[in-house]
Amino acid sequence: MPESGTPDAPDARQLASLPTTKVARAARFAKTGLKVGANYVKHYAKRAAGVTSETEDLHAANAAELYGALSEMKGSVLKVAQMLAMEKNMLPTAYSDLFAQAQYQSPPLSGPLVTKVLRDAFGRSPFEVFDEFDINARQAASIGQVHRARKDGLTLAVKVQYPGVADSIRSDIRLVKPIALRVLGLDEAQVRPYLEEVETRLLEETNYALELQRGTEIAAECAHVPHLEFPRYYPALSTNRVLTMDWLAGEHLKEFLATNPSQEVRNQLGQALWDFYAFQLHTLHRVHADPHPGNFLLRADHGGMVGVLDFGCVKEIPADVYALFTALLTPETLADEARLADLLTQAGVLRPEDAPSRRTFYLQTMQASLELVGRPFRQPTFDFGDPQYMAALYQLGDELMQQPELRQQREPRGSAHFIYLNRTYVGLYALLTELRASVRTASGSFG
């Protein structure tokens, strides 16, 4: 008999709502691939018949189909959508606008399926494991969803991983690859190292035991950084697929900004975030690499406090990659074209076989990009609320997308390690810009 006030056991229809087996997920991808292909056929058939068919309409139709499939399947493919949404210049607008929704919300699992996951993990229902357990998810994302619970007087956050996510990552990437390559116009051999890097990080994100270890370690190492708060983790209430931690107070960025915090509070929050990432980068050589708004809780007390969540995605930075990444941001590098060219060659952006014209193009493009993007690193303080700076960043992105050389190339360049380093700072800049924070970027105590 079910516990009083708890859902009945899940029926077959509820369990079937989330594709978990390779066959089911392959079938869902095949359906999506057929629809995307059909959209291309319609588009080119109209053009052949002399009927106007806007490319934007094709992108919109394919984006809607892809996002529908990703939301339904959750897991690795939805996580990739989150990443693509952060790289606003990589995708056509129709894709990036729609995929941005994946950063904030995803349809949650049903109560009966949540109960099954907890029974599989602990041999007991959540209502037996915890004194209180809210069966309705407070937040649902790509790999898991969070429930509020209580035990022994503590208020807890219980992250429950979606069934089948860990087992499906490699097959998902193989299945989504042909669609993604077609949409982005890329060659498989060129993107293989980058896909391998993404696959490795995604597999790590499904290992909640690893997240517990990393979260505990990084929280201890960063305990001296002011105005940060980290949850405690509870190993006895956690497994590889269920993670239990303290429920932190605070609001996500959008809700917090609606309270109209003072500039002083905004600055302190921004400083805490900058110092957190500076210490990780320069001292720990590993960073919390998923800095989207859903992973931070903000409060105005004590002048501004940041709660840091979700250490599932942590990028370990090899010593040579750290040296290269930081060297590219220095004023000495920007002032010395030969040094810049040497570093870009080490990074795989410039290649020995490049024609002189292509080499010059990439060198000039990277010099302009590094000057602008690296500007906060080269100044003692930086105002992320300066609208002129953000306008310049957006203008640079637009200009790069209009470059015929880049539009024709459509090939990735650079170290695969830079995927998550770049993602980290794209996310951090976005947070600081939304806060309109002015921060001391050359804070010697943390860098």
C-alpha positions as MATLAB code, in Angstrom:
seq = 'MPESGTPDAPDARQLASLPTTKVARAARFAKTGLKVGANYVKHYAKRAAGVTSETEDLHAANAAELYGALSEMKGSVLKVAQMLAMEKNMLPTAYSDLFAQAQYQSPPLSGPLVTKVLRDAFGRSPFEVFDEFDINARQAASIGQVHRARKDGLTLAVKVQYPGVADSIRSDIRLVKPIALRVLGLDEAQVRPYLEEVETRLLEETNYALELQRGTEIAAECAHVPHLEFPRYYPALSTNRVLTMDWLAGEHLKEFLATNPSQEVRNQLGQALWDFYAFQLHTLHRVHADPHPGNFLLRADHGGMVGVLDFGCVKEIPADVYALFTALLTPETLADEARLADLLTQAGVLRPEDAPSRRTFYLQTMQASLELVGRPFRQPTFDFGDPQYMAALYQLGDELMQQPELRQQREPRGSAHFIYLNRTYVGLYALLTELRASVRTASGSFG';
ca = [
       0.000    0.000    0.000;
       1.254    3.498   -0.759;
       2.139    5.761    2.131;
      -0.587    8.123    3.271;
      -0.573   11.246    1.145;
       1.927    9.883   -1.372;
       1.408    9.034   -5.053;
       0.628    5.520   -6.211;
       3.318    3.488   -7.901;
       4.097    4.736  -11.416;
       2.167    3.106  -14.208;
       3.655    2.137  -17.549;
       2.332    5.262  -19.245;
       4.129    7.588  -16.799;
       7.403    5.670  -17.091;
       7.176    5.765  -20.865;
       6.907    9.576  -20.899;
      10.694    9.892  -20.603;
      12.697    7.995  -23.276;
      15.368    6.123  -21.317;
      16.460    3.172  -23.433;
      18.794    3.519  -26.405;
      16.065    2.219  -28.707;
      13.484    4.722  -27.447;
      15.905    7.639  -27.613;
      17.106    6.585  -31.076;
      13.494    6.475  -32.239;
      12.898    9.985  -30.887;
      16.030   11.268  -32.628;
      15.055    9.523  -35.861;
      11.685   11.261  -35.725;
      13.415   14.616  -35.203;
      15.896   13.932  -38.005;
      13.085   13.129  -40.408;
      11.244   16.328  -39.527;
      14.385   18.447  -39.881;
      15.074   16.785  -43.226;
      11.486   17.387  -44.331;
      11.824   21.066  -43.422;
      14.906   21.332  -45.657;
      13.040   19.594  -48.514;
      10.094   22.002  -48.208;
      12.428   24.998  -48.066;
      14.390   24.090  -51.196;
      11.295   22.881  -53.058;
       9.689   26.286  -52.556;
      12.807   28.037  -53.773;
      13.007   25.773  -56.830;
       9.398   26.620  -57.634;
      10.114   30.329  -57.393;
       8.227   30.756  -54.118;
       9.853   32.974  -51.489;
      11.104   30.859  -48.588;
      13.052   32.755  -45.959;
      16.014   31.001  -44.361;
      14.824   32.406  -41.026;
      11.598   30.406  -41.419;
      13.631   27.239  -41.940;
      15.683   27.953  -38.808;
      12.568   28.674  -36.776;
      10.893   25.414  -37.811;
      14.001   23.335  -37.112;
      14.701   25.110  -33.819;
      11.185   24.373  -32.584;
      11.480   20.705  -33.517;
      14.924   20.302  -31.976;
      14.016   22.070  -28.735;
      10.863   19.980  -28.392;
      12.909   16.793  -28.696;
      15.641   17.997  -26.350;
      13.152   19.046  -23.667;
      11.408   15.694  -23.850;
      14.636   13.688  -23.701;
      16.449   15.813  -21.107;
      19.966   14.680  -20.214;
      23.035   15.312  -22.325;
      21.287   16.730  -25.351;
      19.432   19.345  -23.307;
      22.703   20.231  -21.578;
      24.311   20.855  -24.961;
      21.396   23.171  -25.805;
      22.158   25.159  -22.640;
      25.781   25.520  -23.721;
      24.869   26.579  -27.251;
      22.508   29.220  -25.879;
      25.415   30.796  -23.966;
      27.475   30.977  -27.170;
      25.130   33.494  -28.758;
      27.152   33.956  -31.940;
      27.467   30.260  -32.746;
      23.873   29.550  -33.756;
      21.248   31.346  -35.824;
      19.044   33.543  -33.603;
      16.065   31.182  -33.841;
      18.084   28.436  -32.148;
      19.886   30.517  -29.508;
      16.694   32.305  -28.419;
      14.756   29.081  -27.980;
      17.604   27.079  -26.454;
      18.093   29.813  -23.839;
      14.923   28.518  -22.186;
      16.872   25.374  -21.262;
      18.976   27.460  -18.854;
      15.994   28.070  -16.617;
      13.379   25.397  -16.972;
      12.608   21.905  -18.167;
       9.421   19.863  -17.693;
       9.754   18.002  -14.339;
       9.360   14.283  -13.700;
       6.056   13.038  -12.332;
       5.730   12.274   -8.610;
       5.484    8.496   -9.111;
       8.665    8.430  -11.179;
      10.504   10.471   -8.533;
       9.369    7.950   -5.913;
      10.694    5.099   -8.060;
      14.109    6.770   -8.437;
      14.414    7.174   -4.644;
      13.285    3.565   -4.046;
      15.911    2.336   -6.507;
      18.577    4.414   -4.740;
      17.768    3.693   -1.077;
      15.376    0.760   -1.092;
      12.807    3.039    0.534;
      10.467    5.765   -0.630;
      11.467    9.424   -0.105;
       8.821    9.647    2.621;
      10.679    6.964    4.575;
      14.157    8.352    3.940;
      13.263   11.922    4.950;
      10.993   13.316    7.669;
       9.315   15.485    5.012;
       9.670   15.411    1.237;
       7.983   17.712   -1.286;
       7.145   15.475   -4.233;
       6.794   18.533   -6.482;
      10.144   19.664   -7.881;
      11.227   23.185   -6.991;
      13.536   23.322  -10.003;
      13.882   21.057  -13.047;
      16.895   21.237  -15.343;
      18.695   19.111  -17.930;
      20.148   16.235  -15.889;
      18.164   16.302  -12.651;
      15.582   18.138  -10.598;
      15.606   19.493   -7.055;
      13.142   18.706   -4.258;
      12.855   20.282   -0.828;
      13.000   17.966    2.188;
      13.511   17.975    5.951;
      15.370   15.579    8.219;
      16.476   15.918   11.838;
      15.529   19.590   11.855;
      17.552   20.405    8.717;
      16.067   21.843    5.537;
      17.586   19.984    2.597;
      17.792   20.140   -1.182;
      17.571   16.703   -2.802;
      18.740   16.518   -6.412;
      17.237   13.563   -8.262;
      18.800   12.468  -11.551;
      16.541   11.617  -14.460;
      16.422    7.888  -15.264;
      18.684    6.718  -18.067;
      20.689    9.949  -18.360;
      24.103    8.511  -17.477;
      23.664    5.464  -19.711;
      22.471    7.479  -22.700;
      25.167   10.164  -23.061;
      27.477    8.408  -25.537;
      24.623    7.085  -27.657;
      22.864   10.474  -27.517;
      25.930   12.254  -28.869;
      26.232    9.718  -31.696;
      22.575   10.183  -32.505;
      22.430   13.975  -32.359;
      25.731   14.439  -34.190;
      24.392   14.118  -37.782;
      21.610   16.623  -37.097;
      23.937   19.079  -35.370;
      26.592   18.806  -38.081;
      23.995   19.500  -40.737;
      22.527   22.498  -38.924;
      25.947   24.012  -38.169;
      27.589   22.971  -41.435;
      30.557   21.280  -39.741;
      32.747   18.294  -40.608;
      32.776   15.367  -38.165;
      36.562   14.935  -38.143;
      37.030   18.600  -37.251;
      34.679   18.544  -34.286;
      35.680   15.142  -32.847;
      38.120   16.496  -30.169;
      35.526   19.025  -29.052;
      32.766   16.425  -28.822;
      35.063   14.190  -26.773;
      35.685   17.055  -24.330;
      31.952   17.729  -24.010;
      31.200   14.021  -23.585;
      33.765   13.724  -20.779;
      32.308   16.673  -18.876;
      28.742   15.431  -19.367;
      29.621   11.987  -18.033;
      31.160   13.628  -14.967;
      27.991   15.642  -14.404;
      25.944   12.471  -14.044;
      28.229   11.186  -11.273;
      26.722   12.724   -8.141;
      29.340   11.026   -5.940;
      32.017   12.967   -7.853;
      29.990   16.169   -7.524;
      29.722   15.647   -3.761;
      33.505   15.202   -3.547;
      34.291   18.243   -5.687;
      31.696   20.436   -4.011;
      33.080   19.572   -0.583;
      36.698   20.151   -1.651;
      36.182   23.432   -3.492;
      33.960   24.812   -0.720;
      36.743   24.130    1.804;
      39.420   25.614   -0.457;
      37.353   28.756   -1.127;
      36.086   29.241    2.428;
      38.319   32.313    2.877;
      36.833   34.184   -0.110;
      34.439   36.786    1.376;
      30.683   36.837    0.878;
      30.343   33.295   -0.490;
      28.201   30.503    0.942;
      28.335   26.815    0.061;
      25.944   24.001    1.036;
      27.073   21.068    3.153;
      26.647   17.703    1.484;
      25.288   14.569    3.190;
      26.972   11.360    1.957;
      24.588    9.087    3.898;
      21.662   10.622    2.012;
      23.380   10.603   -1.375;
      24.226    8.076   -4.087;
      25.559    8.266   -7.642;
      22.066    9.362   -8.756;
      20.705   11.245   -5.701;
      22.522   14.171   -4.063;
      21.433   15.725   -0.755;
      22.746   19.052    0.504;
      21.706   22.042    2.615;
      18.875   24.163    1.280;
      20.450   27.599    0.852;
      18.482   30.804    1.247;
      18.443   33.336   -1.569;
      16.964   34.104   -4.954;
      18.094   33.463   -8.501;
      19.358   36.442  -10.451;
      16.146   37.465  -12.200;
      14.048   37.364   -9.017;
      16.774   39.081   -6.987;
      17.101   41.974   -9.432;
      13.341   42.499   -9.225;
      13.888   43.566   -5.574;
      15.904   46.553   -6.860;
      19.108   46.007   -4.837;
      21.426   48.975   -4.222;
      24.548   49.511   -6.308;
      26.660   48.715   -3.253;
      25.006   45.303   -2.936;
      25.387   44.676   -6.666;
      29.079   45.516   -6.452;
      29.677   43.223   -3.465;
      27.918   40.331   -5.174;
      29.908   40.929   -8.340;
      33.139   41.111   -6.354;
      32.383   37.815   -4.636;
      31.782   36.136   -8.012;
      34.937   37.607   -9.566;
      37.104   36.650   -6.584;
      35.633   33.138   -6.539;
      36.574   32.526  -10.165;
      39.951   34.290   -9.904;
      40.993   32.058   -6.991;
      39.830   28.922   -8.773;
      41.600   29.858  -12.007;
      44.909   31.118  -10.626;
      45.334   28.984   -7.508;
      43.211   25.834   -7.766;
      43.596   25.453  -11.554;
      40.065   24.082  -11.704;
      36.825   26.024  -12.060;
      33.103   25.652  -11.498;
      32.381   25.645  -15.239;
      28.600   26.020  -15.277;
      28.041   29.661  -14.245;
      24.482   30.138  -15.479;
      22.004   32.052  -13.264;
      20.320   28.899  -11.962;
      23.499   27.893  -10.115;
      23.730   30.916   -7.825;
      21.498   32.223   -5.048;
      21.769   35.901   -4.146;
      20.914   37.709   -0.906;
      21.221   41.338    0.210;
      22.087   40.667    3.874;
      25.660   41.358    5.075;
      25.987   43.691    2.098;
      25.425   40.888   -0.420;
      25.960   37.122   -0.251;
      26.315   34.553   -3.054;
      25.277   30.926   -2.564;
      27.134   28.631   -4.958;
      25.362   25.510   -6.240;
      26.065   22.585   -8.564;
      29.647   21.364   -8.838;
      28.713   18.741  -11.424;
      30.668   20.525  -14.156;
      34.212   21.290  -12.995;
      36.987   21.926  -15.500;
      40.463   20.808  -14.451;
      43.005   23.115  -16.136;
      46.345   21.542  -17.157;
      49.395   23.671  -16.338;
      50.253   24.330  -19.988;
      46.667   25.333  -20.795;
      46.584   27.704  -17.806;
      49.861   29.319  -18.935;
      48.541   29.705  -22.481;
      45.117   31.046  -21.456;
      46.533   33.689  -19.117;
      49.378   34.669  -21.476;
      46.857   35.464  -24.219;
      45.209   38.057  -21.953;
      48.290   40.100  -21.056;
      48.984   43.574  -22.493;
      52.493   42.398  -23.493;
      50.962   39.785  -25.802;
      48.643   42.260  -27.489;
      51.539   44.640  -28.083;
      53.764   41.966  -29.663;
      52.338   40.429  -32.847;
      55.055   37.763  -33.065;
      54.366   36.633  -29.485;
      50.624   36.588  -30.164;
      51.153   34.510  -33.317;
      53.316   32.023  -31.407;
      50.706   31.622  -28.642;
      47.865   31.251  -31.157;
      49.875   28.561  -32.932;
      50.331   26.724  -29.621;
      46.574   27.050  -29.067;
      45.777   25.562  -32.491;
      44.128   28.721  -33.815;
      46.887   29.340  -36.339;
      48.139   26.339  -38.314;
      51.391   25.818  -40.240;
      49.478   25.008  -43.428;
      47.461   28.254  -43.363;
      47.871   30.487  -46.389;
      49.355   33.939  -45.559;
      46.004   35.658  -46.117;
      44.203   33.267  -43.775;
      46.943   33.574  -41.164;
      46.692   37.355  -41.288;
      42.908   37.191  -41.013;
      42.917   34.983  -37.914;
      45.738   36.970  -36.300;
      43.902   40.274  -36.744;
      40.579   38.789  -35.676;
      42.012   37.275  -32.505;
      43.925   40.425  -31.645;
      40.716   42.489  -31.782;
      38.772   39.861  -29.840;
      41.392   39.447  -27.106;
      41.761   43.198  -26.685;
      38.066   43.566  -26.005;
      37.192   40.339  -24.193;
      40.346   40.441  -22.044;
      39.973   44.092  -21.078;
      38.640   43.355  -17.540;
      41.793   41.307  -16.810;
      44.088   44.213  -17.675;
      42.513   46.909  -15.506;
      42.565   47.311  -11.707;
      38.786   47.841  -11.632;
      36.131   47.217  -14.239;
      32.531   48.391  -14.558;
      30.426   45.611  -16.094;
      27.464   47.976  -16.035;
      29.072   50.157  -18.706;
      26.642   49.931  -21.645;
      29.356   50.947  -24.097;
      31.432   47.879  -23.242;
      28.562   45.466  -23.749;
      27.559   47.242  -26.954;
      31.138   46.786  -28.191;
      31.039   43.057  -27.330;
      27.775   42.565  -29.218;
      29.067   44.600  -32.160;
      32.222   42.469  -32.281;
      30.105   39.311  -32.343;
      27.931   40.680  -35.139;
      30.960   41.742  -37.176;
      32.609   38.344  -36.799;
      29.447   36.583  -37.929;
      29.379   38.757  -41.037;
      32.997   37.981  -41.965;
      32.920   35.982  -45.241;
      36.062   34.089  -44.194;
      34.413   32.789  -41.007;
      31.083   32.114  -42.678;
      32.791   30.009  -45.351;
      35.141   28.216  -43.011;
      32.646   26.970  -40.406;
      35.476   25.026  -38.783;
      36.388   24.995  -35.106;
      39.893   26.054  -34.150;
      41.779   26.153  -30.883;
      42.342   23.859  -27.937;
      39.400   21.732  -26.838;
      40.305   22.736  -23.262;
      39.165   26.257  -24.104;
      35.549   25.131  -24.580;
      34.815   25.104  -20.869;
      37.232   27.909  -19.983;
      35.486   30.160  -22.490;
      32.098   28.951  -21.300;
      33.081   29.818  -17.725;
      33.962   33.400  -18.527;
      31.063   33.921  -20.936;
      28.773   32.929  -18.067;
      30.629   35.040  -15.496;
      30.582   38.131  -17.737;
      26.851   37.634  -18.313;
      26.171   37.464  -14.562;
      28.277   40.540  -13.814;
      26.644   42.449  -16.655;
      23.156   41.646  -15.393;
      24.248   42.795  -11.925;
      25.792   45.940  -13.457;
      28.598   45.401  -10.973;
      31.820   47.355  -10.679;
      34.582   45.035   -9.414;
      38.249   45.124   -8.475;
      39.530   42.740  -11.122;
      43.186   42.936  -10.029;
      42.425   41.718   -6.502;
      45.812   40.457   -5.349;
      44.441   38.401   -2.449;
      42.659   36.032   -4.809;
      44.821   35.973   -7.907;
];
